[in-house]
Amino acid sequence: MPDYKRKKIHTSPRRHKKAHVQNVEMNIPMRTSRRIKKDITQDSDIRVVKGKKGEKRKKLYVFAGIIAVISLILFILSISLPVGLYESTKDFVLSLGSGTFPLELSGTQTLDCVPKNNYYYVLTDTSVMAYSNGGKKIFSSVHGFSAPVITTSETRALVYDQGKNAAIIYNLSGIVDTIESKETIIAADIARDGQYALVTKSDSYAACVTVYNRKGKPIYSIKLAKEMVNNVCIAPSGKKIAISTLNAESGKIISSLRVYGFNSADPDFKFDLSDDFVYDIESCNRGFFVTTHNKLRYINWSKYTVNENDFGGEIALMRYSSAGTMAVYNKTNDKSDNNIVLFSNSGKKISEFEIKGIVNDIRFSRGRVYAIGDNKITIYGKNGEILRSGSCGFGGVKISVVGSNTVCIISDNEIEKSVIEKGE
């Protein structure tokens, strides 16, 4: 058969192309899978490294945040605590612990006792001591003064020799500073931050009031040519003082109260008291109490508003505490006929009631009144109801409340702990 008559078999180029394409498509994933796997492996390694660095960075940020918070807390405590974080912490640690009763006192006469939160100061004719509520002797120091007077702040105590020229500042570690004045010291006060004020007199002037910072550097002073100053009180802000003055006019003693800011020699506030002699000035909260022979006034440190309470007798005792302020007065000059008036530390009267019998010492604590007589101790409620009463022996001149029904009874030579049971 001739060639031109032969049937030609056509091969489609598309099939070959399609087959080639299929082969290519099938081969490409096999070749690229190794590359992808390799790339994925390398990328995973990079991510692990980055993850570890991120974790370290996060931990560093957390640690830095904790340090910042702790630093902020310490800073706030340092500026808010009365004498700084270190001294306050040390005092707190020293106030912990207990001892064995009775505790022996140095000296022959107990002059004063000043309770604090969990400890108290005792001043005798020869020494000043601090005890924890549990009976631990924190410190004892001989002052050597002939007429010692103690004044305290939240954390420190200042003992001065009235009529002489020496004073000592204490905290619970012992002596903080000794003071030698060129002039005679009449009165003194110490503030919560360690500032203190001295009232002195000399031949050149009747009175000088000088305020010192906690390091003993003078920061403010006023001098009075004719008027005597018998009381001084530093405001909690440390920027004001209140004083009481005495002056003789036409054969009469004229008294006045003044408040000075530290930016002027002129008083910011003056209150004339006529012949009403000021016994004491004590700062409480936003104001201060002024005690005269038959009145108690509460005066605001900034607004100078005066809240006056008139008593029907002569004030015998004043007691100040974080729980409130208490005045004891005798209506008929009879020491066995006592009226008790309780005030909040903002000057508001809480209650008033009578106590019969001799009161050697009295305290307001834990919402109760604790009174000690010659051989009996009684616990009263705020309104005068008798809660507990019992015998305490003879010789107790001061008390410090160490529990709801427990007191430390302080005599001239020892301290004894007493639990007051129910009933007589």
VEXRO-264359 format. One record per residue (C-alpha): x, y, z; residue in one letter; chain; residue number from 1. Coordinates in steps of 0.02 Angstrom, whole numbers, plus 50000, padded with zeros to 5 digits. Example, Ala and Ser with C-alpha at 12.3 -4.5 7.8 and 13.67 -1.06 7.14 Angstrom:
<atoms>
+-------+-------+-------+---------+--------+-----+
|     x |     y |     z | residuo | cadena | num |
+-------+-------+-------+---------+--------+-----+
| 50615 | 49775 | 50390 |       A |      A |   1 |
| 50684 | 49947 | 50357 |       S |      A |   2 |
+-------+-------+-------+---------+--------+-----+
</atoms>
This chain:
<atoms>
+-------+-------+-------+---------+--------+-----+
|     x |     y |     z | residuo | cadena | num |
+-------+-------+-------+---------+--------+-----+
| 50000 | 50000 | 50000 |       M |      A |   1 |
| 50067 | 50165 | 49952 |       P |      A |   2 |
| 50125 | 50272 | 50092 |       D |      A |   3 |
| 50004 | 50412 | 50063 |       Y |      A |   4 |
| 49861 | 50291 | 50089 |       K |      A |   5 |
| 49924 | 50233 | 50256 |       R |      A |   6 |
| 49825 | 50295 | 50406 |       K |      A |   7 |
| 49925 | 50418 | 50507 |       K |      A |   8 |
| 49920 | 50406 | 50692 |       I |      A |   9 |
| 49927 | 50578 | 50770 |       H |      A |  10 |
| 50003 | 50597 | 50942 |       T |      A |  11 |
| 49924 | 50741 | 51039 |       S |      A |  12 |
| 50053 | 50860 | 51103 |       P |      A |  13 |
| 49932 | 50912 | 51240 |       R |      A |  14 |
| 49940 | 50739 | 51319 |       R |      A |  15 |
| 50125 | 50743 | 51329 |       H |      A |  16 |
| 50119 | 50918 | 51394 |       K |      A |  17 |
| 49986 | 50872 | 51519 |       K |      A |  18 |
| 50080 | 50720 | 51573 |       A |      A |  19 |
| 50236 | 50824 | 51589 |       H |      A |  20 |
| 50142 | 50950 | 51689 |       V |      A |  21 |
| 50074 | 50815 | 51802 |       Q |      A |  22 |
| 50247 | 50746 | 51826 |       N |      A |  23 |
| 50309 | 50918 | 51864 |       V |      A |  24 |
| 50165 | 50949 | 51984 |       E |      A |  25 |
| 50199 | 50783 | 52069 |       M |      A |  26 |
| 50385 | 50810 | 52079 |       N |      A |  27 |
| 50382 | 50989 | 52142 |       I |      A |  28 |
| 50305 | 50950 | 52312 |       P |      A |  29 |
| 50430 | 50812 | 52339 |       M |      A |  30 |
| 50574 | 50927 | 52304 |       R |      A |  31 |
| 50506 | 51077 | 52399 |       T |      A |  32 |
| 50451 | 50978 | 52554 |       S |      A |  33 |
| 50631 | 50959 | 52607 |       R |      A |  34 |
| 50659 | 51145 | 52587 |       R |      A |  35 |
| 50501 | 51189 | 52683 |       I |      A |  36 |
| 50544 | 51067 | 52820 |       K |      A |  37 |
| 50716 | 51143 | 52831 |       K |      A |  38 |
| 50645 | 51319 | 52834 |       D |      A |  39 |
| 50516 | 51272 | 52968 |       I |      A |  40 |
| 50653 | 51195 | 53075 |       T |      A |  41 |
| 50760 | 51351 | 53063 |       Q |      A |  42 |
| 50610 | 51465 | 53101 |       D |      A |  43 |
| 50563 | 51357 | 53252 |       S |      A |  44 |
| 50739 | 51376 | 53322 |       D |      A |  45 |
| 50728 | 51563 | 53302 |       I |      A |  46 |
| 50560 | 51569 | 53389 |       R |      A |  47 |
| 50625 | 51466 | 53537 |       V |      A |  48 |
| 50769 | 51586 | 53560 |       V |      A |  49 |
| 50654 | 51735 | 53548 |       K |      A |  50 |
| 50533 | 51652 | 53673 |       G |      A |  51 |
| 50671 | 51626 | 53801 |       K |      A |  52 |
| 50726 | 51806 | 53785 |       K |      A |  53 |
| 50546 | 51862 | 53805 |       G |      A |  54 |
| 50525 | 51759 | 53963 |       E |      A |  55 |
| 50684 | 51833 | 54036 |       K |      A |  56 |
| 50624 | 52007 | 53991 |       R |      A |  57 |
| 50455 | 51975 | 54074 |       K |      A |  58 |
| 50539 | 51910 | 54233 |       K |      A |  59 |
| 50651 | 52064 | 54235 |       L |      A |  60 |
| 50501 | 52179 | 54219 |       Y |      A |  61 |
| 50408 | 52087 | 54358 |       V |      A |  62 |
| 50561 | 52096 | 54472 |       F |      A |  63 |
| 50585 | 52281 | 54435 |       A |      A |  64 |
| 50400 | 52311 | 54471 |       G |      A |  65 |
| 50412 | 52222 | 54639 |       I |      A |  66 |
| 50567 | 52324 | 54687 |       I |      A |  67 |
| 50477 | 52484 | 54637 |       A |      A |  68 |
| 50323 | 52441 | 54742 |       V |      A |  69 |
| 50430 | 52395 | 54894 |       I |      A |  70 |
| 50530 | 52555 | 54875 |       S |      A |  71 |
| 50370 | 52658 | 54865 |       L |      A |  72 |
| 50300 | 52573 | 55021 |       I |      A |  73 |
| 50462 | 52603 | 55117 |       L |      A |  74 |
| 50465 | 52785 | 55061 |       F |      A |  75 |
| 50285 | 52812 | 55118 |       I |      A |  76 |
| 50321 | 52729 | 55286 |       L |      A |  77 |
| 50478 | 52833 | 55308 |       S |      A |  78 |
| 50385 | 52998 | 55287 |       I |      A |  79 |
| 50226 | 52945 | 55378 |       S |      A |  80 |
| 50302 | 52864 | 55532 |       L |      A |  81 |
| 50343 | 52990 | 55671 |       P |      A |  82 |
| 50532 | 52969 | 55674 |       V |      A |  83 |
| 50565 | 52866 | 55518 |       G |      A |  84 |
| 50556 | 52683 | 55475 |       L |      A |  85 |
| 50717 | 52625 | 55558 |       Y |      A |  86 |
| 50686 | 52700 | 55730 |       E |      A |  87 |
| 50502 | 52654 | 55729 |       S |      A |  88 |
| 50540 | 52473 | 55683 |       T |      A |  89 |
| 50676 | 52462 | 55815 |       K |      A |  90 |
| 50561 | 52532 | 55949 |       D |      A |  91 |
| 50426 | 52408 | 55902 |       F |      A |  92 |
| 50545 | 52260 | 55915 |       V |      A |  93 |
| 50611 | 52322 | 56083 |       L |      A |  94 |
| 50434 | 52339 | 56152 |       S |      A |  95 |
| 50401 | 52154 | 56125 |       L |      A |  96 |
| 50432 | 52026 | 56261 |       G |      A |  97 |
| 50384 | 51989 | 56440 |       S |      A |  98 |
| 50459 | 51986 | 56613 |       G |      A |  99 |
| 50430 | 51921 | 56788 |       T |      A | 100 |
| 50329 | 52021 | 56915 |       F |      A | 101 |
| 50351 | 52111 | 57030 |       P |      A | 102 |
| 50471 | 52231 | 56944 |       L |      A | 103 |
| 50590 | 52331 | 57051 |       E |      A | 104 |
| 50601 | 52519 | 57024 |       L |      A | 105 |
| 50753 | 52631 | 57043 |       S |      A | 106 |
| 50726 | 52778 | 57160 |       G |      A | 107 |
| 50625 | 52817 | 57315 |       T |      A | 108 |
| 50475 | 52908 | 57240 |       Q |      A | 109 |
| 50372 | 52877 | 57082 |       T |      A | 110 |
| 50332 | 53045 | 57002 |       L |      A | 111 |
| 50244 | 53001 | 56840 |       D |      A | 112 |
| 50190 | 52861 | 56725 |       C |      A | 113 |
| 50152 | 52887 | 56540 |       V |      A | 114 |
| 50068 | 52739 | 56452 |       P |      A | 115 |
| 50092 | 52715 | 56266 |       K |      A | 116 |
| 50019 | 52582 | 56150 |       N |      A | 117 |
| 50112 | 52427 | 56209 |       N |      A | 118 |
| 50236 | 52502 | 56333 |       Y |      A | 119 |
| 50247 | 52640 | 56463 |       Y |      A | 120 |
| 50374 | 52761 | 56538 |       Y |      A | 121 |
| 50399 | 52775 | 56726 |       V |      A | 122 |
| 50485 | 52928 | 56800 |       L |      A | 123 |
| 50555 | 52921 | 56976 |       T |      A | 124 |
| 50657 | 53046 | 57075 |       D |      A | 125 |
| 50818 | 52968 | 57012 |       T |      A | 126 |
| 50782 | 52875 | 56848 |       S |      A | 127 |
| 50675 | 52857 | 56693 |       V |      A | 128 |
| 50626 | 52682 | 56637 |       M |      A | 129 |
| 50524 | 52601 | 56499 |       A |      A | 130 |
| 50429 | 52437 | 56518 |       Y |      A | 131 |
| 50330 | 52331 | 56396 |       S |      A | 132 |
| 50151 | 52287 | 56441 |       N |      A | 133 |
| 50213 | 52110 | 56467 |       G |      A | 134 |
| 50334 | 52164 | 56603 |       G |      A | 135 |
| 50497 | 52173 | 56504 |       K |      A | 136 |
| 50615 | 52311 | 56559 |       K |      A | 137 |
| 50661 | 52397 | 56396 |       I |      A | 138 |
| 50785 | 52521 | 56469 |       F |      A | 139 |
| 50829 | 52614 | 56628 |       S |      A | 140 |
| 50931 | 52772 | 56641 |       S |      A | 141 |
| 50983 | 52885 | 56786 |       V |      A | 142 |
| 50937 | 53066 | 56746 |       H |      A | 143 |
| 51017 | 53149 | 56898 |       G |      A | 144 |
| 50891 | 53293 | 56903 |       F |      A | 145 |
| 50826 | 53376 | 57061 |       S |      A | 146 |
| 50655 | 53423 | 56989 |       A |      A | 147 |
| 50625 | 53306 | 56841 |       P |      A | 148 |
| 50474 | 53329 | 56726 |       V |      A | 149 |
| 50431 | 53212 | 56581 |       I |      A | 150 |
| 50342 | 53254 | 56419 |       T |      A | 151 |
| 50318 | 53127 | 56279 |       T |      A | 152 |
| 50273 | 53107 | 56097 |       S |      A | 153 |
| 50218 | 52948 | 56005 |       E |      A | 154 |
| 50394 | 52878 | 56010 |       T |      A | 155 |
| 50508 | 52987 | 56116 |       R |      A | 156 |
| 50517 | 53059 | 56291 |       A |      A | 157 |
| 50597 | 53221 | 56348 |       L |      A | 158 |
| 50645 | 53237 | 56532 |       V |      A | 159 |
| 50701 | 53410 | 56591 |       Y |      A | 160 |
| 50760 | 53480 | 56757 |       D |      A | 161 |
| 50632 | 53617 | 56792 |       Q |      A | 162 |
| 50718 | 53774 | 56856 |       G |      A | 163 |
| 50889 | 53713 | 56796 |       K |      A | 164 |
| 50969 | 53704 | 56623 |       N |      A | 165 |
| 50979 | 53521 | 56574 |       A |      A | 166 |
| 50867 | 53400 | 56478 |       A |      A | 167 |
| 50880 | 53226 | 56402 |       I |      A | 168 |
| 50787 | 53149 | 56254 |       I |      A | 169 |
| 50752 | 52962 | 56255 |       Y |      A | 170 |
| 50680 | 52829 | 56141 |       N |      A | 171 |
| 50663 | 52644 | 56181 |       L |      A | 172 |
| 50848 | 52617 | 56143 |       S |      A | 173 |
| 50898 | 52740 | 56279 |       G |      A | 174 |
| 50971 | 52914 | 56268 |       I |      A | 175 |
| 50951 | 53001 | 56100 |       V |      A | 176 |
| 51020 | 53172 | 56146 |       D |      A | 177 |
| 51075 | 53273 | 56298 |       T |      A | 178 |
| 51034 | 53459 | 56306 |       I |      A | 179 |
| 51128 | 53594 | 56401 |       E |      A | 180 |
| 51040 | 53762 | 56399 |       S |      A | 181 |
| 51124 | 53926 | 56442 |       K |      A | 182 |
| 50962 | 53985 | 56522 |       E |      A | 183 |
| 50843 | 53912 | 56651 |       T |      A | 184 |
| 50716 | 53788 | 56579 |       I |      A | 185 |
| 50536 | 53823 | 56633 |       I |      A | 186 |
| 50437 | 53709 | 56517 |       A |      A | 187 |
| 50461 | 53596 | 56365 |       A |      A | 188 |
| 50371 | 53491 | 56237 |       D |      A | 189 |
| 50420 | 53361 | 56107 |       I |      A | 190 |
| 50328 | 53328 | 55944 |       A |      A | 191 |
| 50292 | 53167 | 55849 |       R |      A | 192 |
| 50434 | 53193 | 55724 |       D |      A | 193 |
| 50566 | 53228 | 55858 |       G |      A | 194 |
| 50556 | 53418 | 55856 |       Q |      A | 195 |
| 50559 | 53494 | 56030 |       Y |      A | 196 |
| 50529 | 53662 | 56110 |       A |      A | 197 |
| 50608 | 53738 | 56266 |       L |      A | 198 |
| 50540 | 53884 | 56368 |       V |      A | 199 |
| 50681 | 53975 | 56457 |       T |      A | 200 |
| 50707 | 54134 | 56555 |       K |      A | 201 |
| 50856 | 54243 | 56597 |       S |      A | 202 |
| 50902 | 54414 | 56667 |       D |      A | 203 |
| 50881 | 54491 | 56493 |       S |      A | 204 |
| 50701 | 54435 | 56459 |       Y |      A | 205 |
| 50553 | 54359 | 56547 |       A |      A | 206 |
| 50534 | 54214 | 56426 |       A |      A | 207 |
| 50606 | 54140 | 56268 |       C |      A | 208 |
| 50528 | 53998 | 56169 |       V |      A | 209 |
| 50645 | 53906 | 56051 |       T |      A | 210 |
| 50597 | 53764 | 55935 |       V |      A | 211 |
| 50730 | 53640 | 55880 |       Y |      A | 212 |
| 50727 | 53508 | 55744 |       N |      A | 213 |
| 50761 | 53327 | 55788 |       R |      A | 214 |
| 50949 | 53355 | 55766 |       K |      A | 215 |
| 50951 | 53496 | 55893 |       G |      A | 216 |
| 50963 | 53642 | 55770 |       K |      A | 217 |
| 50857 | 53798 | 55814 |       P |      A | 218 |
| 50722 | 53830 | 55684 |       I |      A | 219 |
| 50613 | 53961 | 55770 |       Y |      A | 220 |
| 50622 | 54077 | 55921 |       S |      A | 221 |
| 50520 | 54213 | 56005 |       I |      A | 222 |
| 50568 | 54322 | 56154 |       K |      A | 223 |
| 50450 | 54409 | 56274 |       L |      A | 224 |
| 50514 | 54553 | 56379 |       A |      A | 225 |
| 50380 | 54561 | 56514 |       K |      A | 226 |
| 50267 | 54408 | 56499 |       E |      A | 227 |
| 50312 | 54240 | 56573 |       M |      A | 228 |
| 50274 | 54077 | 56479 |       V |      A | 229 |
| 50223 | 53927 | 56582 |       N |      A | 230 |
| 50164 | 53803 | 56447 |       N |      A | 231 |
| 50213 | 53761 | 56268 |       V |      A | 232 |
| 50139 | 53638 | 56143 |       C |      A | 233 |
| 50198 | 53593 | 55967 |       I |      A | 234 |
| 50068 | 53559 | 55832 |       A |      A | 235 |
| 50071 | 53387 | 55747 |       P |      A | 236 |
| 50119 | 53475 | 55584 |       S |      A | 237 |
| 50278 | 53539 | 55668 |       G |      A | 238 |
| 50243 | 53714 | 55599 |       K |      A | 239 |
| 50153 | 53796 | 55746 |       K |      A | 240 |
| 50165 | 53812 | 55934 |       I |      A | 241 |
| 50039 | 53861 | 56066 |       A |      A | 242 |
| 50096 | 53946 | 56226 |       I |      A | 243 |
| 50013 | 54016 | 56383 |       S |      A | 244 |
| 50077 | 54179 | 56456 |       T |      A | 245 |
| 50066 | 54268 | 56623 |       L |      A | 246 |
| 50084 | 54453 | 56656 |       N |      A | 247 |
| 50056 | 54563 | 56808 |       A |      A | 248 |
| 49941 | 54713 | 56777 |       E |      A | 249 |
| 49880 | 54827 | 56918 |       S |      A | 250 |
| 49917 | 54696 | 57047 |       G |      A | 251 |
| 49824 | 54559 | 56952 |       K |      A | 252 |
| 49890 | 54412 | 56853 |       I |      A | 253 |
| 49828 | 54417 | 56673 |       I |      A | 254 |
| 49838 | 54258 | 56569 |       S |      A | 255 |
| 49827 | 54233 | 56382 |       S |      A | 256 |
| 49844 | 54097 | 56251 |       L |      A | 257 |
| 49939 | 54123 | 56089 |       R |      A | 258 |
| 49976 | 54022 | 55933 |       V |      A | 259 |
| 50129 | 54062 | 55827 |       Y |      A | 260 |
| 50171 | 54004 | 55651 |       G |      A | 261 |
| 50355 | 53987 | 55614 |       F |      A | 262 |
| 50352 | 54123 | 55480 |       N |      A | 263 |
| 50317 | 54271 | 55595 |       S |      A | 264 |
| 50359 | 54341 | 55767 |       A |      A | 265 |
| 50178 | 54397 | 55786 |       D |      A | 266 |
| 50046 | 54274 | 55846 |       P |      A | 267 |
| 49923 | 54201 | 55720 |       D |      A | 268 |
| 49795 | 54185 | 55859 |       F |      A | 269 |
| 49774 | 54261 | 56032 |       K |      A | 270 |
| 49645 | 54219 | 56163 |       F |      A | 271 |
| 49633 | 54321 | 56324 |       D |      A | 272 |
| 49597 | 54218 | 56480 |       L |      A | 273 |
| 49594 | 54359 | 56608 |       S |      A | 274 |
| 49646 | 54283 | 56776 |       D |      A | 275 |
| 49608 | 54104 | 56719 |       D |      A | 276 |
| 49776 | 54019 | 56751 |       F |      A | 277 |
| 49827 | 53886 | 56622 |       V |      A | 278 |
| 49879 | 53720 | 56698 |       Y |      A | 279 |
| 49916 | 53625 | 56539 |       D |      A | 280 |
| 49911 | 53625 | 56348 |       I |      A | 281 |
| 49901 | 53460 | 56255 |       E |      A | 282 |
| 49887 | 53428 | 56067 |       S |      A | 283 |
| 49754 | 53304 | 56010 |       C |      A | 284 |
| 49709 | 53268 | 55828 |       N |      A | 285 |
| 49673 | 53432 | 55737 |       R |      A | 286 |
| 49668 | 53540 | 55892 |       G |      A | 287 |
| 49732 | 53558 | 56069 |       F |      A | 288 |
| 49659 | 53556 | 56244 |       F |      A | 289 |
| 49688 | 53702 | 56362 |       V |      A | 290 |
| 49659 | 53662 | 56547 |       T |      A | 291 |
| 49626 | 53799 | 56674 |       T |      A | 292 |
| 49568 | 53783 | 56856 |       H |      A | 293 |
| 49384 | 53754 | 56811 |       N |      A | 294 |
| 49373 | 53750 | 56620 |       K |      A | 295 |
| 49428 | 53643 | 56476 |       L |      A | 296 |
| 49442 | 53720 | 56303 |       R |      A | 297 |
| 49471 | 53633 | 56138 |       Y |      A | 298 |
| 49544 | 53746 | 56002 |       I |      A | 299 |
| 49568 | 53700 | 55820 |       N |      A | 300 |
| 49746 | 53720 | 55755 |       W |      A | 301 |
| 49694 | 53799 | 55589 |       S |      A | 302 |
| 49521 | 53878 | 55610 |       K |      A | 303 |
| 49550 | 53928 | 55793 |       Y |      A | 304 |
| 49372 | 53887 | 55841 |       T |      A | 305 |
| 49351 | 53873 | 56030 |       V |      A | 306 |
| 49244 | 53739 | 56114 |       N |      A | 307 |
| 49228 | 53781 | 56299 |       E |      A | 308 |
| 49172 | 53667 | 56442 |       N |      A | 309 |
| 49140 | 53742 | 56613 |       D |      A | 310 |
| 49154 | 53630 | 56767 |       F |      A | 311 |
| 49068 | 53658 | 56932 |       G |      A | 312 |
| 49227 | 53630 | 57029 |       G |      A | 313 |
| 49416 | 53628 | 57017 |       E |      A | 314 |
| 49506 | 53512 | 56898 |       I |      A | 315 |
| 49613 | 53385 | 56991 |       A |      A | 316 |
| 49679 | 53273 | 56850 |       L |      A | 317 |
| 49691 | 53272 | 56661 |       M |      A | 318 |
| 49726 | 53113 | 56563 |       R |      A | 319 |
| 49759 | 53105 | 56376 |       Y |      A | 320 |
| 49764 | 52948 | 56269 |       S |      A | 321 |
| 49726 | 52887 | 56093 |       S |      A | 322 |
| 49556 | 52828 | 56160 |       A |      A | 323 |
| 49505 | 53001 | 56218 |       G |      A | 324 |
| 49533 | 53137 | 56347 |       T |      A | 325 |
| 49473 | 53131 | 56527 |       M |      A | 326 |
| 49452 | 53269 | 56655 |       A |      A | 327 |
| 49431 | 53236 | 56842 |       V |      A | 328 |
| 49366 | 53378 | 56950 |       Y |      A | 329 |
| 49308 | 53395 | 57130 |       N |      A | 330 |
| 49146 | 53488 | 57158 |       K |      A | 331 |
| 49169 | 53536 | 57341 |       T |      A | 332 |
| 49357 | 53532 | 57362 |       N |      A | 333 |
| 49334 | 53357 | 57428 |       D |      A | 334 |
| 49454 | 53231 | 57353 |       K |      A | 335 |
| 49332 | 53090 | 57385 |       S |      A | 336 |
| 49194 | 53175 | 57282 |       D |      A | 337 |
| 49249 | 53161 | 57101 |       N |      A | 338 |
| 49164 | 53198 | 56936 |       N |      A | 339 |
| 49231 | 53113 | 56779 |       I |      A | 340 |
| 49205 | 53194 | 56608 |       V |      A | 341 |
| 49255 | 53101 | 56450 |       L |      A | 342 |
| 49294 | 53190 | 56286 |       F |      A | 343 |
| 49337 | 53130 | 56113 |       S |      A | 344 |
| 49504 | 53191 | 56047 |       N |      A | 345 |
| 49409 | 53314 | 55938 |       S |      A | 346 |
| 49339 | 53403 | 56092 |       G |      A | 347 |
| 49165 | 53326 | 56094 |       K |      A | 348 |
| 49095 | 53278 | 56264 |       K |      A | 349 |
| 49055 | 53092 | 56277 |       I |      A | 350 |
| 48989 | 53068 | 56453 |       S |      A | 351 |
| 48999 | 53123 | 56635 |       E |      A | 352 |
| 48978 | 53025 | 56797 |       F |      A | 353 |
| 49029 | 53025 | 56980 |       E |      A | 354 |
| 49158 | 52922 | 57073 |       I |      A | 355 |
| 49157 | 52915 | 57262 |       K |      A | 356 |
| 49317 | 52887 | 57357 |       G |      A | 357 |
| 49499 | 52939 | 57343 |       I |      A | 358 |
| 49572 | 52926 | 57167 |       V |      A | 359 |
| 49761 | 52908 | 57164 |       N |      A | 360 |
| 49769 | 52881 | 56977 |       D |      A | 361 |
| 49646 | 52855 | 56834 |       I |      A | 362 |
| 49657 | 52803 | 56651 |       R |      A | 363 |
| 49541 | 52797 | 56501 |       F |      A | 364 |
| 49582 | 52649 | 56388 |       S |      A | 365 |
| 49491 | 52517 | 56284 |       R |      A | 366 |
| 49328 | 52612 | 56305 |       G |      A | 367 |
| 49337 | 52595 | 56496 |       R |      A | 368 |
| 49389 | 52699 | 56646 |       V |      A | 369 |
| 49514 | 52621 | 56767 |       Y |      A | 370 |
| 49530 | 52705 | 56938 |       A |      A | 371 |
| 49643 | 52659 | 57082 |       I |      A | 372 |
| 49618 | 52714 | 57264 |       G |      A | 373 |
| 49715 | 52677 | 57421 |       D |      A | 374 |
| 49681 | 52489 | 57415 |       N |      A | 375 |
| 49549 | 52464 | 57282 |       K |      A | 376 |
| 49542 | 52466 | 57092 |       I |      A | 377 |
| 49381 | 52485 | 56993 |       T |      A | 378 |
| 49338 | 52472 | 56809 |       I |      A | 379 |
| 49195 | 52582 | 56746 |       Y |      A | 380 |
| 49102 | 52588 | 56582 |       G |      A | 381 |
| 49091 | 52749 | 56482 |       K |      A | 382 |
| 48932 | 52799 | 56574 |       N |      A | 383 |
| 48996 | 52759 | 56748 |       G |      A | 384 |
| 48927 | 52584 | 56774 |       E |      A | 385 |
| 49043 | 52475 | 56878 |       I |      A | 386 |
| 49107 | 52329 | 56774 |       L |      A | 387 |
| 49235 | 52254 | 56892 |       R |      A | 388 |
| 49310 | 52295 | 57060 |       S |      A | 389 |
| 49441 | 52217 | 57174 |       G |      A | 390 |
| 49574 | 52243 | 57304 |       S |      A | 391 |
| 49747 | 52295 | 57247 |       C |      A | 392 |
| 49841 | 52314 | 57410 |       G |      A | 393 |
| 49916 | 52474 | 57478 |       F |      A | 394 |
| 50044 | 52591 | 57404 |       G |      A | 395 |
| 49986 | 52603 | 57222 |       G |      A | 396 |
| 50012 | 52780 | 57157 |       V |      A | 397 |
| 50005 | 52754 | 56967 |       K |      A | 398 |
| 49927 | 52628 | 56848 |       I |      A | 399 |
| 49952 | 52574 | 56668 |       S |      A | 400 |
| 49819 | 52474 | 56576 |       V |      A | 401 |
| 49894 | 52320 | 56492 |       V |      A | 402 |
| 49736 | 52219 | 56456 |       G |      A | 403 |
| 49547 | 52234 | 56460 |       S |      A | 404 |
| 49543 | 52177 | 56641 |       N |      A | 405 |
| 49728 | 52188 | 56683 |       T |      A | 406 |
| 49832 | 52334 | 56747 |       V |      A | 407 |
| 50008 | 52363 | 56809 |       C |      A | 408 |
| 50003 | 52446 | 56981 |       I |      A | 409 |
| 50153 | 52557 | 57011 |       I |      A | 410 |
| 50209 | 52602 | 57186 |       S |      A | 411 |
| 50362 | 52699 | 57243 |       D |      A | 412 |
| 50474 | 52547 | 57234 |       N |      A | 413 |
| 50396 | 52414 | 57122 |       E |      A | 414 |
| 50273 | 52368 | 56984 |       I |      A | 415 |
| 50147 | 52230 | 57011 |       E |      A | 416 |
| 50027 | 52155 | 56884 |       K |      A | 417 |
| 49845 | 52135 | 56937 |       S |      A | 418 |
| 49696 | 52050 | 56854 |       V |      A | 419 |
| 49530 | 52125 | 56913 |       I |      A | 420 |
| 49401 | 51989 | 56939 |       E |      A | 421 |
| 49213 | 52016 | 56936 |       K |      A | 422 |
| 49134 | 52081 | 57094 |       G |      A | 423 |
| 49218 | 52140 | 57252 |       E |      A | 424 |
+-------+-------+-------+---------+--------+-----+
</atoms>
